[in-house]
């Protein structure tokens, strides 16, 4: 998992283990579900922001999202 995704997981209240895997810090199934939902929401919002910022560029918005998160095409 790259640095940006780890940071988003931590902001969502998740613990990131030594291998970079996010795990929710929760005591109940409801808390776990909320942590995963918040994490997903943060990723979607960041993708939407990137697409909006780059909508008039020559490269595709998808390319910018992949580059932002460090994901290979």
N, CA, C and O atoms as a MOPAC input file, in Angstrom:
PM7 MOZYME 1SCF
protein

 N      0.84300 1    -1.16400 1     0.00000 1
 C      0.00000 1     0.00000 1     0.00000 1
 C      0.89400 1     1.23500 1     0.00000 1
 O      1.87900 1     1.29500 1     0.73500 1
 N      0.54600 1     2.21600 1    -0.82600 1
 C      1.40400 1     3.38900 1    -0.89800 1
 C      1.12600 1     4.36400 1     0.24200 1
 O      0.16200 1     4.21200 1     0.99100 1
 N      1.98000 1     5.35000 1     0.35200 1
 C      1.94400 1     6.29000 1     1.47500 1
 C      0.61800 1     7.04200 1     1.56100 1
 O      0.07500 1     7.19100 1     2.65600 1
 N      0.08800 1     7.51500 1     0.44800 1
 C     -1.14300 1     8.31100 1     0.47600 1
 C     -2.31800 1     7.48100 1     0.97100 1
 O     -3.11900 1     7.96600 1     1.76900 1
 N     -2.43400 1     6.24800 1     0.51600 1
 C     -3.53900 1     5.39500 1     0.96200 1
 C     -3.38900 1     5.06200 1     2.44200 1
 O     -4.37900 1     5.02200 1     3.17200 1
 N     -2.15000 1     4.82300 1     2.89300 1
 C     -1.91200 1     4.58800 1     4.32900 1
 C     -2.36400 1     5.79600 1     5.14400 1
 O     -3.00600 1     5.63400 1     6.18100 1
 N     -2.03600 1     7.00300 1     4.68600 1
 C     -2.44100 1     8.21100 1     5.40800 1
 C     -3.95800 1     8.35300 1     5.46200 1
 O     -4.51000 1     8.72200 1     6.49900 1
 N     -4.63600 1     8.06300 1     4.35400 1
 C     -6.09700 1     8.12500 1     4.35800 1
 C     -6.69100 1     7.09700 1     5.31300 1
 O     -7.65900 1     7.38800 1     6.01400 1
 N     -6.11600 1     5.89900 1     5.34300 1
 C     -6.60200 1     4.86200 1     6.26800 1
 C     -6.44800 1     5.33000 1     7.70800 1
 O     -7.35300 1     5.15500 1     8.52500 1
 N     -5.30900 1     5.92000 1     8.01500 1
 C     -5.09100 1     6.40900 1     9.37300 1
 C     -6.05400 1     7.54200 1     9.71500 1
 O     -6.55900 1     7.60100 1    10.83600 1
 N     -6.31600 1     8.44600 1     8.76000 1
 C     -7.27500 1     9.52700 1     8.98300 1
 C     -8.68200 1     8.98800 1     9.21800 1
 O     -9.47500 1     9.59900 1     9.93300 1
 N     -8.98600 1     7.84100 1     8.61300 1
 C    -10.30700 1     7.22700 1     8.78300 1
 C    -10.41700 1     6.47500 1    10.10100 1
 O    -11.46800 1     5.91000 1    10.40600 1
 N     -9.33800 1     6.46200 1    10.88800 1
 C     -9.36600 1     5.79000 1    12.18100 1
 C     -8.93500 1     4.34600 1    12.12000 1
 O     -9.25600 1     3.56000 1    13.01200 1
 N     -8.20900 1     3.98600 1    11.07300 1
 C     -7.75300 1     2.61200 1    10.93600 1
 C     -6.30300 1     2.49600 1    11.39100 1
 O     -5.53400 1     3.45400 1    11.30800 1
 N     -5.95100 1     1.33100 1    11.86500 1
 C     -4.58100 1     1.00000 1    12.22200 1
 C     -3.93100 1     0.41700 1    10.97600 1
 O     -4.53600 1    -0.40700 1    10.28900 1
 N     -2.71400 1     0.83400 1    10.67900 1
 C     -1.99300 1     0.28600 1     9.53700 1
 C     -0.83700 1    -0.54700 1    10.07900 1
 O      0.04100 1    -0.02500 1    10.76500 1
 N     -0.83800 1    -1.85100 1     9.77000 1
 C      0.19000 1    -2.74200 1    10.31900 1
 C      1.52300 1    -2.58200 1     9.58400 1
 O      1.62600 1    -1.79200 1     8.64500 1
 N      2.52900 1    -3.32300 1    10.00600 1
 C      3.87200 1    -3.19900 1     9.43600 1
 C      3.92500 1    -3.51100 1     7.94500 1
 O      4.80900 1    -3.02400 1     7.24100 1
 N      2.98600 1    -4.31900 1     7.46000 1
 C      2.91900 1    -4.63400 1     6.03100 1
 C      2.13300 1    -3.59500 1     5.24800 1
 O      2.01000 1    -3.69500 1     4.02700 1
 N      1.60000 1    -2.59300 1     5.94800 1
 C      0.83700 1    -1.54000 1     5.29400 1
 C     -0.63700 1    -1.83500 1     5.13800 1
 O     -1.36400 1    -1.05600 1     4.52200 1
 N     -1.09500 1    -2.96300 1     5.69400 1
 C     -2.51200 1    -3.31700 1     5.57500 1
 C     -3.33700 1    -2.54200 1     6.60000 1
 O     -2.97900 1    -2.49400 1     7.77600 1
 N     -4.45200 1    -1.93000 1     6.15300 1
 C     -5.28900 1    -1.18800 1     7.10400 1
 C     -6.24000 1    -2.11700 1     7.85000 1
 O     -6.81200 1    -3.03900 1     7.26900 1
 N     -6.39700 1    -1.86500 1     9.12800 1
 C     -7.33800 1    -2.61100 1     9.95700 1
 C     -8.09200 1    -1.59700 1    10.79600 1
 O     -7.48500 1    -0.70500 1    11.38900 1
 N     -9.40600 1    -1.72500 1    10.85100 1
 C    -10.15700 1    -0.75700 1    11.65200 1
 C     -9.91100 1    -0.96900 1    13.14000 1
 O     -9.78900 1    -2.10100 1    13.60900 1
 N     -9.84100 1     0.12900 1    13.86800 1
 C     -9.76800 1     0.07500 1    15.33300 1
 C    -11.21500 1     0.14000 1    15.81100 1
 O    -11.79100 1     1.22200 1    15.92700 1
 N    -11.78100 1    -0.99700 1    16.08000 1
 C    -13.18900 1    -0.98700 1    16.45300 1
 C    -13.48300 1    -2.08500 1    17.46800 1
 O    -12.79400 1    -3.10100 1    17.56200 1
 N    -14.51500 1    -1.82800 1    18.19900 1
 C    -14.95000 1    -2.78300 1    19.21200 1
 C    -16.20700 1    -3.53300 1    18.77400 1
 O    -16.57400 1    -4.53900 1    19.38100 1
 N    -16.85700 1    -3.04900 1    17.73400 1
 C    -18.08700 1    -3.70100 1    17.26800 1
 C    -18.10400 1    -3.73900 1    15.74700 1
 O    -17.32600 1    -3.05100 1    15.08500 1
 N    -18.99200 1    -4.54600 1    15.21000 1
 C    -19.14100 1    -4.63500 1    13.75900 1
 C    -19.58100 1    -3.29900 1    13.17800 1
 O    -19.16600 1    -2.93600 1    12.07800 1
 N    -20.41700 1    -2.56500 1    13.90500 1
 C    -20.86700 1    -1.25100 1    13.44100 1
 C    -19.69800 1    -0.27600 1    13.32100 1
 O    -19.59900 1     0.46500 1    12.34300 1
 N    -18.81900 1    -0.27800 1    14.31000 1
 C    -17.64900 1     0.60600 1    14.26200 1
 C    -16.73700 1     0.24100 1    13.10100 1
 O    -16.20000 1     1.12700 1    12.43600 1
 N    -16.55600 1    -1.04100 1    12.85100 1
 C    -15.73100 1    -1.48500 1    11.72300 1
 C    -16.33800 1    -1.02800 1    10.40700 1
 O    -15.63400 1    -0.53000 1     9.52900 1
 N    -17.64200 1    -1.19800 1    10.27500 1
 C    -18.31900 1    -0.78700 1     9.05200 1
 C    -18.18200 1     0.71600 1     8.83300 1
 O    -17.96800 1     1.15800 1     7.70400 1
 N    -18.30100 1     1.49700 1     9.88600 1
 C    -18.15500 1     2.94600 1     9.76900 1
 C    -16.73600 1     3.33500 1     9.34800 1
 O    -16.55700 1     4.23900 1     8.53300 1
 N    -15.72400 1     2.65300 1     9.90500 1
 C    -14.33700 1     2.95700 1     9.55100 1
 C    -14.07100 1     2.64800 1     8.07900 1
 O    -13.43900 1     3.44400 1     7.38500 1
 N    -14.54900 1     1.50200 1     7.60000 1
 C    -14.36600 1     1.15600 1     6.18800 1
 C    -15.14000 1     2.12200 1     5.28600 1
 O    -14.64600 1     2.50800 1     4.22600 1
 N    -16.33800 1     2.50900 1     5.69500 1
 C    -17.13400 1     3.44400 1     4.89900 1
 C    -16.45000 1     4.80700 1     4.82600 1
 O    -16.42800 1     5.43100 1     3.76600 1
 N    -15.89900 1     5.27000 1     5.93400 1
 C    -15.20200 1     6.55600 1     5.94800 1
 C    -13.95400 1     6.49400 1     5.06500 1
 O    -13.67200 1     7.43400 1     4.32200 1
 N    -13.21700 1     5.40400 1     5.14400 1
 C    -12.01300 1     5.21500 1     4.33000 1
 C    -12.37300 1     5.25900 1     2.84300 1
 O    -11.72000 1     5.95200 1     2.06300 1
 N    -13.40800 1     4.52200 1     2.45500 1
 C    -13.84000 1     4.50400 1     1.05300 1
 C    -14.32000 1     5.88800 1     0.62400 1
 O    -14.01000 1     6.33600 1    -0.48000 1
 N    -15.06400 1     6.55800 1     1.47800 1
 C    -15.56100 1     7.89400 1     1.17500 1
 C    -14.40500 1     8.86800 1     0.94200 1
 O    -14.46100 1     9.68700 1     0.02500 1
 N    -13.36800 1     8.78500 1     1.76000 1
 C    -12.22100 1     9.67800 1     1.62400 1
 C    -11.49600 1     9.43200 1     0.29900 1
 O    -11.06100 1    10.37800 1    -0.35600 1
 N    -11.36900 1     8.17600 1    -0.09200 1
 C    -10.70800 1     7.85800 1    -1.36700 1
 C    -11.53200 1     8.38900 1    -2.53600 1
 O    -10.98000 1     8.98800 1    -3.45800 1
 N    -12.84200 1     8.17800 1    -2.50700 1
 C    -13.70100 1     8.64700 1    -3.58700 1
 C    -13.66000 1    10.17000 1    -3.68100 1
 O    -13.58800 1    10.71900 1    -4.78100 1
 N    -13.70400 1    10.85100 1    -2.55000 1
 C    -13.66200 1    12.31800 1    -2.56100 1
 C    -12.33300 1    12.82700 1    -3.12800 1
 O    -12.30900 1    13.79100 1    -3.89400 1
 N    -11.23900 1    12.18100 1    -2.75200 1
 C     -9.94200 1    12.59600 1    -3.26600 1
 C     -9.85900 1    12.35800 1    -4.77300 1
 O     -9.30800 1    13.18900 1    -5.49500 1
 N    -10.39200 1    11.25000 1    -5.25300 1
 C    -10.42100 1    10.97600 1    -6.69700 1
 C    -11.24600 1    12.02500 1    -7.42200 1
 O    -10.84300 1    12.51000 1    -8.47900 1
 N    -12.40200 1    12.38100 1    -6.85900 1
 C    -13.25300 1    13.39700 1    -7.47900 1
 C    -12.53700 1    14.74300 1    -7.52400 1
 O    -12.62500 1    15.46000 1    -8.52100 1
 N    -11.83100 1    15.08800 1    -6.45700 1
 C    -11.07400 1    16.34500 1    -6.43200 1
 C    -10.00400 1    16.35800 1    -7.51600 1
 O     -9.82700 1    17.36200 1    -8.20600 1
 N     -9.29900 1    15.25700 1    -7.66600 1
 C     -8.23400 1    15.17000 1    -8.67300 1
 C     -8.82900 1    15.28800 1   -10.07300 1
 O     -8.29100 1    16.00000 1   -10.92100 1
 N     -9.92800 1    14.59500 1   -10.31200 1
 C    -10.56500 1    14.64700 1   -11.62700 1
 C    -11.04600 1    16.06800 1   -11.93400 1
 O    -10.91000 1    16.53500 1   -13.06500 1
 N    -11.60300 1    16.75100 1   -10.94300 1
 C    -12.09200 1    18.11000 1   -11.13500 1
 C    -10.94100 1    19.07600 1   -11.40300 1
 O    -11.03400 1    19.92400 1   -12.29100 1
 N     -9.86300 1    18.95000 1   -10.64400 1
 C     -8.71400 1    19.84200 1   -10.81500 1
 C     -8.07900 1    19.68100 1   -12.18800 1
 O     -7.53700 1    20.64100 1   -12.73400 1
 N     -8.14000 1    18.48200 1   -12.75200 1
 C     -7.44400 1    18.19900 1   -14.00200 1
 C     -8.37200 1    18.00000 1   -15.18800 1
 O     -7.97000 1    17.41100 1   -16.19100 1
 N     -9.58600 1    18.47200 1   -15.09700 1
 C    -10.55900 1    18.19300 1   -16.15500 1
 C    -10.20900 1    18.83300 1   -17.48900 1
 O    -10.69000 1    18.37200 1   -18.52400 1
 N     -9.39100 1    19.87400 1   -17.50200 1
 C     -9.06500 1    20.53700 1   -18.75500 1
 C     -7.63300 1    20.25500 1   -19.21500 1
 O     -7.12500 1    20.92300 1   -20.11700 1
 N     -6.99400 1    19.28100 1   -18.60400 1
 C     -5.63800 1    18.91100 1   -18.98700 1
 C     -5.68300 1    17.97500 1   -20.19100 1
 O     -6.74100 1    17.45100 1   -20.54100 1
 N     -4.53100 1    17.77000 1   -20.81900 1
 C     -4.46400 1    16.89700 1   -21.98800 1
 C     -4.55800 1    15.42600 1   -21.60800 1
 O     -5.12200 1    14.63000 1   -22.36000 1
 N     -4.01400 1    15.05300 1   -20.44900 1
 C     -4.05900 1    13.65500 1   -20.00100 1
 C     -5.43300 1    13.37200 1   -19.39900 1
 O     -6.14600 1    14.30200 1   -19.02300 1
 N     -5.79900 1    12.12900 1   -19.30700 1
 C     -7.10700 1    11.78400 1   -18.75100 1
 C     -7.11500 1    11.95700 1   -17.23600 1
 O     -6.08000 1    11.86400 1   -16.57600 1
 N     -8.30600 1    12.21200 1   -16.70200 1
 C     -8.45100 1    12.32900 1   -15.25200 1
 C     -8.05700 1    11.01800 1   -14.56700 1
 O     -7.46100 1    11.02100 1   -13.49000 1
 N     -8.40300 1     9.89600 1   -15.21300 1
 C     -8.04300 1     8.59200 1   -14.65200 1
 C     -6.54600 1     8.42900 1   -14.50400 1
 O     -6.07400 1     7.86300 1   -13.51800 1
 N     -5.79700 1     8.92000 1   -15.47400 1
 C     -4.34000 1     8.86600 1   -15.39700 1
 C     -3.81100 1     9.65900 1   -14.21800 1
 O     -2.87000 1     9.23200 1   -13.54900 1
 N     -4.41300 1    10.81900 1   -13.96000 1
 C     -3.99800 1    11.62900 1   -12.81100 1
 C     -4.31300 1    10.93000 1   -11.48900 1
 O     -3.52300 1    10.98800 1   -10.54700 1
 N     -5.47100 1    10.27000 1   -11.42300 1
 C     -5.84500 1     9.55100 1   -10.20300 1
 C     -4.84900 1     8.42000 1    -9.94400 1
 O     -4.37400 1     8.25400 1    -8.82100 1
 N     -4.53400 1     7.64300 1   -10.98100 1
 C     -3.57000 1     6.55400 1   -10.82100 1
 C     -2.21600 1     7.08000 1   -10.37700 1
 O     -1.59100 1     6.51100 1    -9.48200 1
 N     -1.75800 1     8.16300 1   -10.99600 1
 C     -0.46900 1     8.75200 1   -10.63600 1
 C     -0.49500 1     9.26400 1    -9.19800 1
 O      0.46800 1     9.06500 1    -8.45800 1
 N     -1.57300 1     9.91500 1    -8.79600 1
 C     -1.70100 1    10.46800 1    -7.44000 1
 C     -1.56100 1     9.38700 1    -6.37400 1
 O     -0.90500 1     9.59000 1    -5.35200 1
 N     -2.18300 1     8.23700 1    -6.62300 1
 C     -2.14300 1     7.15000 1    -5.65600 1
 C     -0.98200 1     6.18700 1    -5.88400 1
 O     -0.83200 1     5.20900 1    -5.15000 1
 N     -0.16500 1     6.45900 1    -6.89300 1
 C      1.00700 1     5.61200 1    -7.14300 1
 C      0.66600 1     4.24000 1    -7.67600 1
 O      1.36200 1     3.26600 1    -7.38900 1
 N     -0.41100 1     4.15600 1    -8.45600 1
 C     -0.83700 1     2.88200 1    -9.01800 1
 C     -0.39900 1     2.82200 1   -10.47800 1
 O     -0.63100 1     3.76300 1   -11.23700 1
 N      0.24000 1     1.70800 1   -10.87500 1
 C      0.67200 1     1.54500 1   -12.25300 1
 C     -0.51000 1     1.26300 1   -13.15900 1
 O     -1.49400 1     0.64300 1   -12.75500 1
 N     -0.39100 1     1.74000 1   -14.41000 1
 C     -1.46100 1     1.49500 1   -15.39600 1
 C     -1.45900 1     0.04700 1   -15.82500 1
 O     -2.28300 1    -0.35300 1   -16.64800 1

